[in-house]
Amino acid sequence: MVMKPGMGRKASAKNPPILSHEFILQNHADIVSCIAMLFLIGLMVQATSPIASLFITLHHNVSGADPSKENPQGEAYSYEAGWKDACAVFFYSLVCIVMHAIVQEYFLDKISKRFHLSKSRLNSLNESGQLIIFYLMSVLWGCDAILREGFLFNFTLLWDGYPNHPMSFLLKLWWVVQASYWFHAIPELYFQRIKREDWSPRIQQAVAGFSLTLAAYAFSFQRVGVCLVVLHGIGELFVHLTKLDGIIRADREDKVARLLRYGNMIVFVSVRLCTMVVAVLTFWYGLAQEGAVQPAIRFGALLTVGALQIYLMYNFITQQIAVVKEMRAQEIALLTKVKPVKKDKIKKDKGKRSSVEESDLPEVDQNTNKNLRARSTNQTKTK
């Protein structure tokens, strides 16, 4: 570090002191990437390679082939869940923090600067933007795993042979990344300067995502779990795309906004129905044929999935009702809005109405009205 003139003065906001609170927040991605590089360098050193490989590579291979050696026969490696996967989750959570910072700096910050968003909209933009990328990656990667494993064309593979369900390398890595993402969401609240009053819903979302991922992984529901997570990701992808459109385009009501809103409704409801069909077919019907599955596990998993779908559907319906009420209130306000009218115009209108009303009367009544007006004017003059 090169000493500059005036280094004894108080450091500016752009150059905070090293290892200070502000320094960690500004450079957390670089610090975390350096920690990840230590694991990679340790993998190259023979003395530390066993420890580093515990965090970087995938373990619990059950295929019989050694992944560290060449496999000339082209045998596919198969894995199962194990305690060493916790080390991999820790390492890939560091990778998620670095990727989070890259997406924030090179994509979301540029969008926010272009549209000059307020703080509330900026927070919503950052949250929805990050989740869109995560759900898009999860859906594409998960669909690829489903097609490779053949679950789509042979649905019985979701429960046949349970609990002996070995995973391919890509499928196991997909589950590790899922757990790593929700695990990294907690420290991101601190790194992204999220207000403490906004922590509660995000912590609940991260804890729920990590807990459900861990439960599906630990109870060997990886096959049905990847199908359910992909379905959930499709629904959430449309939800946050709709939110992002409303944030960027300032809630403009046009064809694009209506198309996204109606598409979101259709996809969200369809995903909930498909999720329940897959859950009932697997946990109620399919796993009932496997004698090794305890009924408590089956019913517990089915109730968990069902309760989650009911909760999500309830929140979705209440949000849609609130949106409809707000739109109706705006329409009523526009319809009932009356422009101010000048007093002269009001007097003229009254005179016109009185003349029109008097012309509709018979001739005798018209003469009577004229005489009454004439007497009233004479009396006012004499007074």
Sequence and secondary structure as in RCSB ss.txt:
>XXXX:A:sequence
MVMKPGMGRKASAKNPPILSHEFILQNHADIVSCIAMLFLIGLMVQATSPIASLFITLHHNVSGADPSKENPQGE
AYSYEAGWKDACAVFFYSLVCIVMHAIVQEYFLDKISKRFHLSKSRLNSLNESGQLIIFYLMSVLWGCDAILREG
FLFNFTLLWDGYPNHPMSFLLKLWWVVQASYWFHAIPELYFQRIKREDWSPRIQQAVAGFSLTLAAYAFSFQRVG
VCLVVLHGIGELFVHLTKLDGIIRADREDKVARLLRYGNMIVFVSVRLCTMVVAVLTFWYGLAQEGAVQPAIRFG
ALLTVGALQIYLMYNFITQQIAVVKEMRAQEIALLTKVKPVKKDKIKKDKGKRSSVEESDLPEVDQNTNKNLRAR
STNQTKTK
>XXXX:A:secstr
    TTTTS   SSS  TTSHHHHHHTHHHHHHHHHHHHHHHHHSTTTHHHHHHHHS   B SSS TTS  TT  
   B   TTHHHHHHHHHHHHHHHHHHHIIIIIHHHHHHHT  HHHHHHHHHHHHHHHHHHHHHHHHHHHHHHHT
TTT GGGGTTTTT   B HHHHHHHHHHHHHHHHHHHHHHHTT  GGGHHHHHHHHHHHHHHHHHHHHTT HHHH
HHHHHHHHHHHHHHHHHHHHHHHTTT  SHHHHHHHHHHHHHHHHHHHHHHHHHIIIIIIIGGG TTS HHHHHH
HHHHHHHHHHHHHHHHHHHHHHHHHHHHHHHHHHHS      HHHHHHHHHHHHHHHHHTS HHHHHHHHHHHHH
HHHHHHH 
